[in-house]
Amino acid sequence: MEFSRIIYKKHPDNTKEKKGLHTLWITPLRALSKEILLATERVSKDLELDYKIALRTGDTSAGDRQKQRKNPPQALITTPESVHLLMASKGYKEFFKSLEFVIVE
Protein backbone atom coordinates (compact mmCIF):
# COMPACT_ATOMS: atom_id res chain seq x y z
CA MET A 1 0.00 0.00 0.00
CA GLU A 2 2.77 2.41 0.86
CA PHE A 3 4.28 1.94 -2.60
CA SER A 4 0.95 2.76 -4.30
CA ARG A 5 0.60 6.00 -2.34
CA ILE A 6 4.14 7.06 -3.27
CA ILE A 7 3.56 6.35 -6.96
CA TYR A 8 0.28 8.32 -6.98
CA LYS A 9 1.73 11.31 -5.14
CA LYS A 10 4.93 11.39 -7.21
CA HIS A 11 3.32 10.90 -10.60
CA PRO A 12 3.42 14.21 -12.53
CA ASP A 13 -0.16 13.83 -13.79
CA ASN A 14 -1.56 13.82 -10.24
CA THR A 15 -1.37 17.54 -9.61
CA LYS A 16 -4.09 19.72 -8.21
CA GLU A 17 -4.19 21.58 -11.53
CA LYS A 18 -5.50 18.45 -13.23
CA LYS A 19 -9.24 18.55 -12.89
CA GLY A 20 -12.05 16.53 -14.27
CA LEU A 21 -13.35 13.02 -14.33
CA HIS A 22 -10.51 10.48 -14.28
CA THR A 23 -12.35 7.22 -13.52
CA LEU A 24 -15.90 6.11 -14.31
CA TRP A 25 -17.15 3.05 -12.40
CA ILE A 26 -20.38 1.62 -13.79
CA THR A 27 -22.34 -0.81 -11.65
CA PRO A 28 -25.79 -2.20 -12.46
CA LEU A 29 -27.23 -1.90 -8.95
CA ARG A 30 -27.78 1.29 -6.95
CA ALA A 31 -27.35 -0.57 -3.66
CA LEU A 32 -23.99 -1.89 -4.80
CA SER A 33 -22.89 1.57 -5.93
CA LYS A 34 -23.17 2.89 -2.36
CA GLU A 35 -20.99 0.05 -1.06
CA ILE A 36 -18.41 0.70 -3.78
CA LEU A 37 -18.40 4.40 -2.85
CA LEU A 38 -17.73 3.63 0.81
CA ALA A 39 -14.97 1.14 -0.04
CA THR A 40 -13.19 3.46 -2.49
CA GLU A 41 -13.40 6.38 -0.06
CA ARG A 42 -11.88 4.17 2.64
CA VAL A 43 -8.98 3.13 0.40
CA SER A 44 -8.40 6.72 -0.70
CA LYS A 45 -8.33 7.84 2.92
CA ASP A 46 -6.03 4.97 3.99
CA LEU A 47 -3.59 5.87 1.21
CA GLU A 48 -3.90 9.57 2.10
CA LEU A 49 -4.88 10.48 -1.46
CA ASP A 50 -6.48 13.78 -2.36
CA TYR A 51 -9.02 12.07 -4.60
CA LYS A 52 -12.63 13.20 -4.84
CA ILE A 53 -15.11 10.34 -5.32
CA ALA A 54 -18.82 10.84 -5.97
CA LEU A 55 -21.95 8.80 -6.55
CA ARG A 56 -24.50 9.47 -9.28
CA THR A 57 -27.67 7.41 -9.58
CA GLY A 58 -31.33 8.08 -10.12
CA ASP A 59 -31.51 9.10 -6.44
CA THR A 60 -28.92 11.88 -6.83
CA SER A 61 -30.53 15.27 -6.27
CA ALA A 62 -30.66 17.85 -9.07
CA GLY A 63 -28.43 20.13 -7.00
CA ASP A 64 -25.77 17.44 -6.56
CA ARG A 65 -25.92 16.57 -10.27
CA GLN A 66 -25.39 20.24 -11.14
CA LYS A 67 -22.40 20.46 -8.75
CA GLN A 68 -20.89 17.36 -10.37
CA ARG A 69 -21.24 18.91 -13.83
CA LYS A 70 -19.59 22.17 -12.79
CA ASN A 71 -16.84 20.58 -10.68
CA PRO A 72 -16.49 16.89 -11.60
CA PRO A 73 -15.01 14.44 -9.10
CA GLN A 74 -11.95 12.45 -10.11
CA ALA A 75 -13.97 9.24 -9.76
CA LEU A 76 -17.68 8.82 -10.41
CA ILE A 77 -19.57 5.68 -9.40
CA THR A 78 -22.78 5.36 -11.34
CA THR A 79 -25.34 3.14 -13.06
CA PRO A 80 -25.77 2.45 -16.79
CA GLU A 81 -28.93 4.58 -16.84
CA SER A 82 -27.11 7.57 -15.38
CA VAL A 83 -24.24 7.18 -17.86
CA HIS A 84 -26.79 7.18 -20.66
CA LEU A 85 -28.30 10.42 -19.37
CA LEU A 86 -24.86 12.01 -18.99
CA MET A 87 -23.92 11.09 -22.55
CA ALA A 88 -27.20 12.46 -23.88
CA SER A 89 -26.75 15.81 -22.15
CA LYS A 90 -25.32 18.98 -23.59
CA GLY A 91 -21.60 19.32 -22.92
CA TYR A 92 -20.98 15.63 -22.31
CA LYS A 93 -17.74 15.68 -24.36
CA GLU A 94 -16.29 18.30 -22.02
CA PHE A 95 -17.41 16.30 -18.96
CA PHE A 96 -15.68 13.12 -20.20
CA LYS A 97 -12.61 14.72 -21.83
CA SER A 98 -10.16 13.77 -19.05
CA LEU A 99 -11.55 10.25 -18.56
CA GLU A 100 -8.78 7.65 -18.40
CA PHE A 101 -10.39 4.58 -16.84
CA VAL A 102 -13.79 2.91 -17.14
CA ILE A 103 -14.68 0.05 -14.82
CA VAL A 104 -17.76 -1.95 -15.78
CA GLU A 105 -19.28 -4.58 -13.53
PEDAWO-V974315 format. One record per backbone hydrogen bond with DSSP energy under -1.0 kcal/mol. NH is the residue of the N-H (numbers start at 0). CO is the residue of the C=O. Records with the same first field share a line. If there is no record, write none. Layout:
NH = CO  CO
This chain:
4 = 0
5 = 1
6 = 2
7 = 3
8 = 4
9 = 5
10 = 6
13 = 10
17 = 14
21 = 73
22 = 73
23 = 100
24 = 75
25 = 102
26 = 77
32 = 28
33 = 29
34 = 30
35 = 31
36 = 32
37 = 33
38 = 34
39 = 35
40 = 36
41 = 37
42 = 38
43 = 39
44 = 40
45 = 41
46 = 42
47 = 44
48 = 43
50 = 48
53 = 74
55 = 76
59 = 56
64 = 60
65 = 61
66 = 62
67 = 63
68 = 64
69 = 65
70 = 66
73 = 51
74 = 51
75 = 22
76 = 53
77 = 24
82 = 78
83 = 79
84 = 80
85 = 81
86 = 82
87 = 83
91 = 88
94 = 90
95 = 91
98 = 95
99 = 21
100 = 21
102 = 23
104 = 25
